[in-house]
Amino acid sequence: MRNASLWRALLGVENTVIEEIEFDEDSELVVAHVRPRRVARGRCGRCGARASWYDHGEGRRRWRALDLGSVEVFLEADAPRVNCPTHGPTVRQVPWARHNAGHTRAFDQQVAWLATQFSKSAITQLMRIAWRTVGSIITRVWDDTAAGIDSFAGLRRIGIDEISYKRSHKYLTVVVDHDTGRLVWASPGRDRATVAEFFDALEASGPGRCAQITHVTADGAEWIAHVVADRCPQAVRCADPFHVVSWATSALDAVRRDAWNQARRAGNTKTYGWAAGRRLVVSTGHARALKNARYALWKNPENLTPRQQTKLAWIAKTDPRLYRAYLLKEGLRTVFRLPPHEAAPALDRWISWARRCRIESFVKIQQRITHHRTEILASIEHGLSNGLIESLNTKIRLITRTAYGFRSPDALIALAMLNLGGHRPALPGR
């Protein structure tokens, strides 16, 4: 193998002429002087279209390449500008790096792969780059990947949800394909405009694609439902069973807290010293037992421990109102286990029961469930839920924790799409 061919293989470049290899002993780095082959010259760096020469630009520049062992490597070449018919004077395209990038494609690819496996702090040490540079590379690689694929192709059944990615109420709205399990879209925000932005992108990717959506699952949020009803009215909307049951669980916990407060007012308390200048008052007797009954009331009956079963039996004997609220919660959960032809009458009976139960929190919940009755029954009929979306949300939280947070949502979205969008980067040369 000739030296030029060997260096092209070591540097991971194509359509490139190796002019000279220089070792800088003072800085302990290798500098490869290169230029594009004739076939790759004279193209716009932004769009790749052929363009005429404009000027010398800012002279020669360097791009960081993959290290050779422990030695840093740079490519150095002229960076003239060409006059693109579309973008005007633009730095010419080079085959070894993306436009406006300070690293080679192979370097970007390796950092992107590492970002799907390790924390950003580990990558900064291994690759000897800044923390912010990792996010920029991830975003750049995903933009390049997204330009060559159609993420919305064949989209029929989707799930929409939001996830908190940062303090101070910073949210992402995410869209998942139920048929492939892929994350297909994500954007900062949690409002109607954000959901409308997804449908705009879907329609822009191909005329009539909004009309091809057949099913949409969500958690019952009105800001999602209104946009879905407006942009794809033909789609069957399904309410997520987990969120519906969580409404009843929240109503049950409100009843438990009310019973606990009543027991405390009845004298089931005692003082327990001082803290921060205030007297501590702790629950005793009936109030203490109710405070510790939370998980016995929340958990599914089949998952109760013997101690929690005893606690539930004690509640049934001592607090009929709280036990009735527990039965209402379990009754709603049972509705989602029934076959479709039995679920509708069972749900109607539950609504009637909750309406007459004289428990304020459940009276309010039955109104909400009545409003979403069609979506609830649709989720039972089609067997759809937001379980897949919640799974992907958990993975996005893990990505955030592994990276020790993100300064901007763009890098998080890019990394989430690379990880969960079905287009994971590969190691260079693999």
N, C-alpha and C positions, 0 to 999 in steps of 0.2 A: 504494500500500500504506500503511495506517495505521501510526502509530508503534508501537502495541502489537503488531501483527502482525509488523512488522519486528524488534522486539526478541525476540519469541518465536522467530523464525527464527534470529537471531544467537546466542541463548542455547541453542538446541536443546532447547526444552521444549515439552510438550504439556499440555492440560487445566490450564493455568496462567494466572492473571490477573496482568498486569504492573501494579502499583500506582504505582511511581515508580522512576526511574533517577537515581542519585546518583553524582557523581564526587568522591572524596575526594582533594583536591589534596595533602594532607600525606603520605598513604600511597601516592598515585598508583595507586589502584585504583577500579574501577567496582563499585558495590553496587546490585543490582536488588532492590527490595522486591516480593515476590510472595506469592501465596496460591493454594491449589488452587481450581479451579472447584467449584461446588456438587456436581456429579455425582461428584467425586473426594474429597469430604470424608467424615469420620466412618468411616474404615476402619482396621482394625488394621494397624500397620506390619509385623507379622511374617507374618500369614496373609492379609491383605486382606479379611477378613470385616467386614461392617458392625457397628459398635459404637456405644454411647451415649457421650456426652461424660463425662469424669471430672474433669479439672482443667486448669489452665493449664500444667502441667509446669514446666520451668525457664525459661520465657519464650522470647524470640526467639533464633534460632540462624542460623548461616551455613553455606552449602555452597559449596565451590570449584567454579567452572565453567571452561570452556575460555577461554583468554586471547583478548582482542580485540587482535590485533597483539602488541605487547609489554606490554600492560596487563593486570594480573590482574583477574579478574571473580569476584564472589561473589553468590550468591542469599541473600537474608535473608527469613525468614518466622517466624511464630509456630509453636511446636512443642508444642501441647497434647497431653494424654494422653486416650485413650479406654479404656473398660472392655470389653475383648474377652471374650466368653463362654468362650473357650479359654485365652487367655494372660493374662487379667486386665488391670490397668492397663498400657497400652503406648503409647508415642509414636505418634501417628496417622501413617498412610501419606501420603507426598507423591509426586506423579507425576514429579518431576524427579530423585529419588535413591532408592537402596536403603535399607532399614532399617539403622540404626547406621552409616551411611556419612557421611563428611564431604565427599564429592565428588558431583557430579551424574552421572547415568548416561552422558551424553556424554563426560565427563571420564574415567570408568572405562573406557569402550569404547576411547577413543583410547590410553590407557596400556596396555591389554591388547593392542591391535594392535601398538603399538610394542615391547612385550615379546617378540613373536614375530619381530621383525626386528632389534632392536638390543640392546646390553648395558644392564644396569640402570643403570650409571653414566651412560651417555649419556641415558637417560630422565630420571634425576634432574635433570640439568642443563637439559634441554629443557623439562620440565614443572614444574620448581622444586618438587619434592617430595622427601621423605626416602627413603633406600634401603629401609627397612623398609616404607614406604607402598606401594612398587611391589609387593612380595610380597603385602601385604594386598589390594590391588586385584585382582591376578591371581586370588587365591583366591576373592574375592567374585564376580568375573565368571564363573569356572568353576562355582561353586556355583549361580549363577543359571541358567547355560546347562544344567547337568546336570539341574536340576529340570524343564526343559521337554523333555527328550529321553529316549529309552529306549536306553541304550548297549548293552544285552544283547539287543536285538531280533534275531531270526534267527541267533543264535549257534549254530554247529554244529561247526566245526573250530577249535580254539584251540591256542596255543602258550604255555607257561609258562616263565619264566626269571627270573634275578635279575641285578641290576646294582649295582655299588658306586658310590655317589654322593658319598661323603665319606670322609675318613680315619677310622681307628679302627674299621674294619669296619662301616660304615654302609651298609646295603643296601636296595634296593627290589625287591619282587617285582612283575613286570609280566605282563600277559596280553594277547595279541594275537589278533585274528580273522584266520585264514588266508585267508578268502574275500574280505574287503574290504581287508586290510592295515592296519586301524585298531588303535590302542592302545585297548583297551576298559576296562582297570582297572589300577591301580597302588596299592601300599600299602607303608609301611615294614616291614621285617622280612624274614627269610629262614628260615622254619621251617614246620612243619606247621600251626601256628595261623594263619599268614598266608594260606596256601593255602586253608585251611578258611574263612577270612573271605571270600575271593572266592566260594566256592560258596554260602555263606550269603547273600551279596548277590545272587547269580544266582537262587537259589530264591525270595528275597523279592521279586524283580522280577516274578515270574510262576510260579505253581505248575507243577511238572513240567519246568522249563527245564533242570535238571541232567540229566534223562533224555533231553533232546534233543541233548546233546553227543555227537557221533559219533567224533571223533578228537582226541587230545591229544598234542602233541609236547613233549618235555622233554629235558634233558641226562643223564638217568639217575639224578638225585639221588633218594635214597630218601624224603626228606621231601616230595617232590612225588608220587612214585609211590604211596605209601601212601594219601594223601588222595584222589588221583584214583580209585584202585581202590575206595575206600570210598564216595565220593560219586557217582561215575558209572561203575559197573562195566561197563556196556554199551559204553563208549567204547573205541575201538582206541587203544592207547598206542604211540607211535612214538618210538624213540630217535634223537636228532639225529646224523646221520652225522659231522658235523664233530667233535663231542665224542668219538665213538667212536674215530675215527682219531687224535684228540689223545691218547687213552690210549696208543695204540701209539707215538706220537711221544715221549711222556714216557718210556715203557719203553726206546725206542731211545736216548734221551739218557742214561739211567742206564747203559746198556752203554758208551756212548762215554766217559762220565766215569770208569767203572771201568777202561777200557783206558788212558785218559790217566794215571790215578793209578798204574797198574802200570808204565807207561813211565817216569814220574818216579822211582818207587822203584828202577827198574833203572839209574838214574844219568843220565838225560837231563835234567839241570838244571845251572844255574850260578848263582853269586851275582852280584848286580848292585847293589852299594852298600847303603846303609842308608836307612831311612825310619821316622820316629817311634820311633827307638830299636831298630828290629828290622832284621835282615839280610834283604834282598830276594832271593828265589830265583825265577828265571824258567825256563820250560820251553825245552828245546832238542831238536833232532833229531826223533825219532819222537813225543815228547810234544808238541812245538810243532805238528807237522803235525796231530795228532789234535785239539788244542785249536781249531785254525782250520778243522776239517772240519765244524763244527756245521751250517752252512747247506747244505752239499752233501748232508748226510744228511737234513735236514728238508724241503728243497724237493721239489716234484714233478719227476719226471725230465724232463718236457717243458719245464720252466722253468729248467733248469740252464744256467749259462754254460759256455763251453768250459773255463775254468779249474776250475770245480766238477766238470765231467765227468771231467777228469784226476784230480782229487782222489779222486773216487769209484772210479775204476779203480785207483788206488794202494791204497785201502782194501781192495778185493777181493783184491789180491795179498798184502798184508802182514798183514791182520787178518781171517781168515775168520769168526771169531765175530761181530765187529762188522758185517761185511757180511751175515751171515745174519740178524742183527737188522734190518738195513735192508730186506732182502727180505721179512721178516715184516711190517714196516710197510707196504710197498708192496703186498703181497698182500692185506692187509686193506682198503686203499684201493680195490683193484681190485674187491673184492666189491660195493661200492656202485655200480659202473658196469655191473654185469651186469643183464640182465632178471630179473624175479622168479622165473621157473621155473629159472633157472640159479644164482641167488644162494644159495638154501638149501643145495644140496649143496656149493657152493664155500665157504660159511661153515663148514660142518661139516668140510671138509678142512682149512681154515685152523686151526680149533680143534684138530684132531688133530695138525697140524704143530707148533703152538705148545706143545701139551702135551708133545711129545717133543723139543723143541729144546734142552733143558738150559740155557736162559737164564732165570734166576730171575725177572726182571722180566716176561718174556713168559709164563711159566707162570702168574703171578698175573693178568695181563691176560686170558688165555684163560678163567680162572675167572669173571672179571667179565663177559666177553662171553657166556659160556655162560648166565650168570644172566639176561642181557638179550637172549637170542637172539630171542625172540618179538617184542620191540619193535623190534629191528634189522631183522628181515625185514619187519615191518609198514611201517617207514619206506621201505623199498625198493619194496614193493608199491604203496603209496599215493603215493609221490613227495613225501613231506612231510619237512621239516627245520626247524631253528630258524634258518635263514638270514634269514628275514623279521624274526624277533625280534632277531637280532644287528644287523641294519640299523637297527632302531628304537632299540636300545640305544646304537649309535654316535651317533644323532641326539640322544638324551637327554644323552649326555656332551658333545656340542657345545653343547646348551642350557646345561648347567652351566658350561662354560668361558666361553661368551659372557657369561653373567650374573656371572662371577667368583665362582661359588659361591652357595649358599643356606644361610641360617641354619637353616631348618626344612624338612623334606621336603614339607610341605603346599604351599608355593609352587612347588616344583619339580614336584610331581605335577600341580598345576593348570595350570602352563605347558606341561608335556608333553602333557596331555590337550587343551589348546587347540590346540597345534601338530600333534599326531599323532592326535588322536581324531576327525578329520573335521569339526570344528566351529570352525574358525578365526574369531576375531572380525573384523568389518569396521569400517572407519573410520566415524565418525559421519556420517550423511547420505549415505553412498555405497551 
